[in-house]
């Protein structure tokens, strides 16, 4: 095999010094808290389930493998080559050393505020385990943490797509800074479980996703941009399939262009997905040459699944090569389901739709003997958190995901306001006293810093044209009755209000001129008490926020590429002087929703600065699956990533109190499993199939 380039692979130890900046972040000596939202994440409640691959199915056949803690997804059934390693890990703590394991499952879990990889072994309990549909009913379970922060020098990161071969765990991690704005931090690593030795397999300067190890363990296939940069795609990534030696990442070579999510059937056969020219997502097969040079020109590619339905995230069957498992979206269903596809008879067998038609099922994987297919779905019950504590790389900051949008602390830090789109709520920081204060569509919330109990928000459609009817209002939530006051007069997309620290003025975004620019008005009576234009131009200035000392207003703007929607972070004095650019995310990146730190020395924001961390098709819907929470000093230095995931994190706020780093339950449960599958699967322009599938 001829390599495309030689990767630089370095062994990671606890003494490894990262090449990216580890700023001292002076000014953060006073402890504080950051809140943020994540689209749909609070209702995922994912667990991993399995069904037999033979015959028809009913509810009694489905077996839940994971334990219902947090969310669990992207499972992997280890092969027999890993059995000695698994037994060595389990032997000191086996709950029933005489019982035969029913199944071993390796999976990603988001518990204790970080993403980790676990091994669970579920033991059979007598002769009736086949009728049990919940692993919670099985008393004998061994659970081992395989990879956490300790394998990444203690750095927080996203982990994904584990594969165990022998004693080596292959997986994705995002703990190393790519060093380039908008270049993904996702890379493939190998951890030897018997020694803890961790090695990077992805060359520096590249990003790899969705690793799959060949049956022999010799080769790993990945979806990768190669030397290209991420092109801001949020539906199908513009990746190719690369192979490299699992042992050390050497002999890297591109074998298929325009492809993602590889899976091995044997040493010379891979399946993958791509969106075809006809618009349908389909699964394809690539046959690798058994001798000679390996290049993209030496392989043979065939389309496997037909048009007429979307099929993606395939899983090949090693023991029985006559079928594969796929996730599908059929035209007659708005739900994602798992199906088996017979590659010989070219027929589908629906697996999950007959037993749970109105639930999404994700990312199938097949057992080594091909007798079972695994997948994850929402379990439909469990505690829904109001505040989910997320491990933060800065000990001075307590970081929380909020089950709501635009979460905002009061100046005292005792209450939090948030939106539900629609609906506006206020709750005590301990989760008590939840109140709905508006039933309409409200977004962007800020508390008055002088008048206790007064907040400002925008009422109207959140993503709308410059002339859409959106107005800024104030609400006094502490009066005997809720007091509402409309502050803007023309409804020309007036939004993102932020009061001055002395309580006299409010800065906001408006489309009064035909373009979205910044204005300042009286905080008590609104435009009627005075209105001044702060910025002007044919571009968009928006998402403004007033600094705690009153000297600066931060905002984002596409003024350097008007109309592009690519926003950069700027600051300006309230009198219109001193305009300066603080930060941009690459040449055409996005920085949104800036908020000052309580001391005014930093800004927190959401951005695509770290690119994407996984293939978006493998997750529920996210408008911007690149969104992560970062902070930066107001002079543009000391940029620091706080969150690591493949979701859309956004609308952060920074409060003056340090909340105890512990989850807070939601006082009233919301709807279960209330998240959407990828919207764009329904919106794609596709050619009609020539015949029914």
C-alpha positions, 0 to 999 in steps of 0.5 A: 500500500502506497501512503499518501503522506506520512503522519506525525504520530506522537505518544501522549503521556501526562507530561505532554505539553500541548502546542496550543496556548494555555493562558493563565486567564488572569481576571478569572480569580473571582469565581462565577458561572456560565449558562448556555443552551443546546438545541434538543439535548435536554430531552435526548435520554438515549439508551442502547438497545438490541434486537435479533437479526432473524425474523419479525420482531415485537416489543418483548424482543428488544433488550436495553443494554445500558443503564439509563444514566444520562445519555448513552449512544454509539455502541460497539459489540467487541469481537472475540479478539478482545475477550481476554482484555475484557476479562482482565478488566472485569475479573477484579470486580465481577458481580457474578464470576460464575455467570456467563456474560450475555453481552459485552457493550462498549459505548459513549456516555455523557455522565458526570459532566463529560463524555467518556467511553464505558464497557458494560457486561450484562450477565444472564439471570436464569433462563428468562433474560430473553423476555426482559426488555430493560437492562435495569431489570438485570441485577448482574452488571459490570461497568468499567470506565475505559477512556475519560479525561485521564487519557487526554492529559486531563483535558476535557474533550468529546469522545466518539465512535469506539472500536475495541480490537485486542487490547487497543481502543480506537476512538475520536477525541477533541482534546488537542487544539488544531491551531487553526480557526474553523479546523476541527479538533476531531482526531483518532486515537488509540489507547492500549487498555492494559497499559494506558498508553495513548497514541494519536493516529490522525496526522496533525493538521488533519481531522478524522471522523467515524473510525472503523477497524477492519476485522483483522485489526490491521486497518482503520478506515475514517471519514476525513477532510484530508488537507482540505478545510471544513467548508461550513457544510452542516448536512453532508460533510465533504469527506473522503474515506482514508485507510491507515495502519491501526497500530501507528497510523502509517500508510495513510491513503485515500481510497474513496472520494465523497464518502462518510461513515465507513464500515468493514465487511471483510479485509477487502470490502467496505460500506459507506454512505453518501448523498447521491446525485439524485438527492437520496442518501444511500449506502455504497460498497467499495471493493479494495484490491487484494494486491498492488497499489491502493488508490482511489483509482484502484477500487471499485464502488457500487451503489447498494441501497436504491433511491426512493428512501434515505439510507445512511450510517451503515453497519456491515455484518462480518459473520454473515455478509448477505446483509447490512444494517442501516438507518433509514428515513422513508418518505411515508415516515418522519421518524428514523428507523433501523432496517436490515438490507439483504444485499443479495435479494435486495430487500429491506427488513424493517426492524424498529418501525414495527415495534416503536414506529414513532421514535427515532433510532440511530446508528446501528451496529452488528454483533460479531456473530451477526445475530443481533443489531444494536442502536440507540433511541430515547428511553422515554423516561427519566429525570429531565434536568433544568441545569446540567453541570458540565465539566469546565477546563477553568476551575474558576467557572461553574458551567451549566447546560440549561433546558431552555434558550437564552438563559440569563442570571439576575444581577444578584445571581439568585434567579434565572430567566430563560425562553422555551420558544415559545414561552418565557420563564423565571426560576430560582437557581436551585430549580424552585419557584418556576414561573411562566411570565409570557406565552408568546415567542420571546428571545434574547433576555437581559435583566435591569441592573438597577431596577430589581425584577425588571427584565428586557426581551424581544417579542416576535419571530426569532429568525426573520427579515429586517422588517418583521414585527419584533419589538423590545419589551420590559417586564417587571416580574416582582410586582403584585402582577406582571407588568409589561411595557412595549419600548419600541414603536415600529416593530422593525425587527427590534431585538437583543436588548441590553441595559446600561449598568446605571439602568438609564439606557438600553442598546438594541438591534433594529431594522428601522433603516432597512438594515439591522444596526444598533440603537440606544433608547431610554430604558424606562419609557423606550423610544419615546424618551429618546433614541440614538443610532449607534451604528449605521451601514448596509451590513448587519450589526446585532446581538449587542451587550453592554459591559459591566462598567458601562464603557463598551458595547460588544456586538457581532457584525458582518460589516467586513462581508456585508450580507454574508451572515459571517459574524465577527466580534466587535466592541464600540463605546456607547458614544459611537467612538473606539470601534475595534474588532476583537476576534474573527473565526477564520475568513468566513466564520461565525461568532454569535451571542457575546456576553461580558464576564462579571468583571468585564475583562472577558467575553463568552460567545458561541462560535464555529471556531473549532469546526464540526466534531462528528458527521451531522447525519449521525445526530438529531437535528441541529441548525449549527452543529459546529456551535461551541462555547468559548471565552476570550479577553476583550483585547482578543487574546486568551481564547479558550474552548469550554464545551466539546460535543457534536451539538449546537451550543449557544446563547451563553450568559455569565453570572456573578455567582459560582453555582455548586457544580451539581445537576439541578432537576427540572421542577416540572417534567417537559415532554419526553423525547421532544427533539427532531430528526435532521430537518434537511432530510425532508427538505432535500431536492430529490428525484422521484424513484422509478419504482417503490422501495 
